[in-house]
């Protein structure tokens, strides 16, 4: 099995020394650089670059500059997606956003994790777990979402939160670690 296949299955894989993965990250970095260095008024060109970079987009979306990701092809965004400045997505595994997702500035979605054992970690091995964000989700500024997390539909994540566990549908959740503080009545 290739390192890429292991990566996408959530198994331990070697990200540092695999030529295929290195080249794919370089390609994504080039497209991120292109997007981030276009004039803010070049909206259509920016959108074209994002469509080329991401695995799946719908018709209406807007990603403020700068935007950084690892591979791009593992990211899916729904209709009416908006992210503010400084969105970082480490997409060694799938990161799926539903429709009507709004993301504040300086947010990070990190599918990658590293072994606790330093010898294993120092050898360049890591793992990646999928992140899923449902429909109608608002994520405040400076939020971090770690590997394997699912954020349910119609939820709000408060600014500065670190989401380490799944958040159910219709929830307001805040804190480090992020916890549900109340349900949203629909």
N, C-alpha and C positions, 0 to 999 in steps of 0.2 A: 504494500500500500504506500502511496506517495505521501510526502509530508503534508501536501495540500488536502488530500483525502482524509488524513488523520485530523487535521485542523478543523475541517468542516463537520466531522463526526464528533467533535468535542473531546477527542483523545489527546494525550500528550504528544506533542510534535516539536520538531526543531525549526523555529522561525528564523534563527540567526544565520544559519549556514546552508539553507536550501536556496539554490540559484533561482528556481521557478518562482518561489514566493518573494525573493528579493526583487526580481524583475517586475513582478506584478505590483509590489509596493512602490517601486520607482515610477512606474507608469501612472499610478494614482497620484503620487506626489507632483508629477508634472502637470496633471490636469488640475489639481488643487491650486498649484502655483498660477496656472493660467487664469483660473476663475478669480482668484484673490487679487490679481494684478490688472484685471480689466477695469476700466473706468466705471464708477457706480452707475452712470447713465447708459451703459451698454447692457441693458437688461436682457435683450434677446440673446446676445452672445453668451452672457453668463448662464442663462437657462440652457442653451445648447451644450455648454461644457458639462453642466451638472447632469444632463440627460445621457451624455456620453460616459460619464463617470459612474453613476449609480446603476444598480441592478434593475430597479423598477421605479418609475415615477408615473404620476397621473398628470392631468393637464395643468392644473393650477397649483403652483408652489412657489416659494420664495425663500432663498437661503442667503442671508446677509454675509458679507465678507468680514473677516476671513473665516474659511471653513477648511477643516483638515480631516482626512480619513486615511486608513491604512490601505484598503483595497478598492473600496467603492462598490464593487459588484455584489457585495453582501448586504447592501443597504437598500431597503424598499420604503418609499414614502407614499402616503395616501393623498387623496385629493385635499386641496386647501391646507397644505403643510406650510408652516412658517417657522423659521429659526432666526433668532437674533444673532448678533455678532459673537464670534469665537466659539462656534460649535465644533467639538472634536468627537469623532466617532472612530474608535478602534474596532474595526469590523472584521476580525479574523473569523467570526461566525456571523450568522444572520442578525441584522438589526432591522426590525419591521415596525414601521409607524403606521397607524391607521389614518382615517380621514379626520380632518379638523384638529390636527395636533399643532399646538403653539408652544414654542420653546424659547425661554428667556435667554439672556446673554450669558456667556461663559459656562456653558453646560458641557458635560462629557458623558458619553455612553461607551463603556469599556467592556467588550466581550472577552478580552484577554486576561488571564490570570497566570500566576506562577507558583510552582511547587514551594511548599514550606521549607523543605530540606534544601539547605544552601548549596550542597554539592550538585544536586540535580538542577536546581535553578541556575547556577553558574555555568552549567554545561550548555545553556541556551534553550533548554526545554521549557515549554509552556503549554497551556490549554486555552480553549475558547468556548464559551457557552452563549447561546442565543439570547438576545434581549427582544422583548415584544412590548410595544406600547399600543394600547387600544385606540378606539375612536374617541373624539371629543375630549382630549386630554390637554391640560395646561400644565406646563412645567416651568416653575419660577427660575429666576436667575441663579447661577452658581450651583446647580444641582449636579450630582454625580450619580450615575447608575452603573452598578457593577455586574459582572457576568451572571447570566442565568435568570435575570429578573424579568417578571411580567408585571406591567402596570395596566390595570383594568380600565374599561370604558368609562367615560364621564368622570374621570378622577382629576384631582388637582394636587400637585406636588409643590409644597412650599419652598420658597427661596432658601438656598444654602443646604438643602437636605442631601443626605447620602443614602440612596435607596439600595439596601442590601438584601431585602426580601420582597416577595411578591406583594403587590398592593391590589386589593379587590376592586371590582367595579364600584362606581358611585362613592368614592372615598376622598376625603381631604386628609392628606398625610404630610407630616413635617418632621424634621429633626435629623439627628445623627446619633444612632441609626434612625432612618425614617420610619415613623409609626403612624397608623391611622388615628386621627383625633376625633373624627366624626364622619358619619355617613351623609351623603347628599340625597335628599328626598327628591325623587323625579316624578 
